[in-house]
Amino acid sequence: MNGRRYRCKACGNLTRFDVVITRTTREYHHFSISGELSVEDTQVIDEKVSAVICRWCGNGRAVEIVPAPAGGLGREPASVDRPGPAGSSPIKRDTLDRDGQAAGHPSGVAEALKAGNTGT
């Protein structure tokens, strides 16, 4: 999936998905004298994604493929909002600490939502 990523249209998730992939590969197996296997080369002959399910809301029918951000991998800009739990408003990134937990709330996002800290 070079240059592309998944996005859940139901909750806005861009980062956490369960993906079921079936691959047909050709591998070069090298066994040591003691029987230890070392796979030295792998070629993917065929690959099929049969399911993509959002880890945040559990929806498997609202996931779409979107272009990856320009510049490749890296941290998202500080201004990006993070979706809250299903059915809630997004939580503004500036209300989250370095670990992605809601700032000032030890239990994280759920506590921030109860306190009304949705940033909207």
Beta strands, then each sheet from edge to edge (+ up, - down):
strand 1: 4-8
strand 2: 17-31
strand 3: 37-54
strand 4: 63-67
sheet 1: 1+ 4-
sheet 2: 2+ 3-
end
